[in-house]
Amino acid sequence: MAVSQEDGSPARGERLVTVLDKRLPVATAGKEFLRKAFPDHWSFLLGEIALYCLVVLVLTGVFLTFFFHPGMTEQPYTGSYVPLQGVQTSEAYASVLHISFDVRGGLLLRQVHHWAALVFVAAIGVHLLRIFFTGAFRRPREVNWTIGVTLFLLALLEGFAGYSLPDDLLSGTGLRTAQGIMMSIPVVGTYLAFFVFGGEFPGHDIIERLYVAHILLLPGLLLALVVVHLAFVIYHKHTQWAGPGRTNRNVVGKPFFPQYTAKSVGLFFTVAGVLTLMAALMQINPVWEFGPYRADQVSIDAQPDWYVGFLEGALRLMPGVETDIAGHTVVWDVFLPAVVLPTALFVVLYGYPWFERWITGPGPEQHLCDRPRDQPTRTALGVAAVSAYAVLLMAGGQDVLTHVFKVPLEVLTYGFRTALFVVPFVAYHATRRACLGLQAADRRRLLEGRAAAEVRRSADGGYRQARTLLPAADMYRIVVRDEPRPRAHGTEAWRWFRKHRLRNALSRWYFGDRVELPVTEGQRRHIDVVRAAPGETGGSDDT
């Protein structure tokens, strides 16, 4: 509360707020934002973990920039790490050794930075999976999903750029792989590689260019998109799980200030503390053991960071195939797994919300999360994609698996090639059946109730476990679900040419299998009211 002066006039702070409020809606917007409701569920914290990892990355990255020198000029190493003294090293590699052994706290913060980068990408990936499996990308959040996928792509590029800066043997091998991937692009690949590296590999400019991208260009884009992403979250309201009192027109949760703010600040310190503990106890990227990069050397057991491990696995599994077309050699064993595959991955990620909307047809806004079991096809597709990624990730370490388990490399290669097609197929069908089985279990629970902690004797002398009605919250969660029906528009019998045949066929495949729930007509009307879009029932929106 502002304190007035002795003559009764407003205090300086109060006058300043009044002046600002007349020109900007400070008081109104601030009050509305601070009372914004946020649902309280653990799955919604995944995005916050990614955000706080980004904060840790920025703080530790600022510290590291004071000591890192992105030069590629080679000179004999004269630092305190004795085994490498006198060895020709680049300025970048020598500065990383200086940070690790001579700067107080340098090794700890360097490892915090690296662990935070790994957790940052992982948190974004798991956050995207949560949004995908719960249908939180649907209208009106298609644009925000696109922003989230772009953040994931930028995080991958940012991680690769930072991973390459030390100029050690491991990161240099990764850069050599990246250069080979660029050169596999037909027609323009050679020019692209020369442009990025400033000449023949490795050149003398790549570290400086990656450094600028790593500390300026990519972080600026990341931070700008994070702000836009959060602004959309606030504007569209947060999604929430179905429950008593929760509808498609309100958000039930804790206000942003002070309850949610206190929990969020606590989560930030927890994330920072866990990352620091990981850095203190688990060594990562010991560049002094790898040695400086030399173009004529490569080490066995060289594995990239996990988020690009699937590319490594795809490259190892692809058979060697080349084709000469109009004087140009197309190296399919590099181009397909390293260029076409990731491009197709992000095309699918960007386009999936529009694909589902296309086969669903026009519909209202969706602010209630789907339970994964209620959308078996979507869930099965997601699990199949994750299983394919897991196979490629394991294939990227086939040399390590060969050494540890004493299995011939050829056996692992052919085994992983087979698994890449078999495992996603099996995972898709098993997940789809599991979702339908869980829906059937929900139906039985609605009909029979849940088991009670007593046994009853029937009139004929038999015994059976007593059952009670489901609690209202459990019943609500089961029956309030989105139930799109397969489309049949444009296929009427009187039409000479049946339009939309492909779309309707995809819609039948996607939404055709579902276990119907035993709901009464009154319950159905209540479900329709709960799932009605904002403005359809005339009720107020409690947010």
ABEGO torsion letter per residue (X at the ends): XBBBBAAGBBBAAAAAAAAAAAABBAAAAAAAAAABBBBBBAAAAAAAAAAAAAAAAAAAAAAAAAABBABABBBBBABABAAABGBBBBAAAAAAAAAAAABBGAAAAAAAAAAAAAAAAAAAAAAAAAAAAAGAABOAAAAAAAAAAAAAAAAAAAAAAAAAAAGBAAAAAAAAAAAAAAAABBGAAAAAAAAAAGEBOAEAAAAAAAAAAAAAAAAAAAAAAAAAAAAAAAAAEBBBBBBBGBBAABBBBBBAOAAAAAAAAAAAAAAAAAAAAAAAABBBGBAAAAEBBBAABBBBGBBBBAAAAAAAAAAAABBBBBBBBGGBBBBAAAAAAAAAAAAAAAAAAAAAAAAAAAAAEBBBBBABBBBAAABAAAAAAAAAAAAAAAAAAAAAAAAAAAAAAGBBAAAAAAAAAAAAAAAAAAAAAAAAAAAAAAAAAAAAAAAAEBBBABBBBBAAGBBBBBBBBBBAAAAAAAABBBBBBBBABGABAABABBBGAAAAAAAAAAAABBBBBBBBAAAAAAAAAAABBBGAAGBBBBX
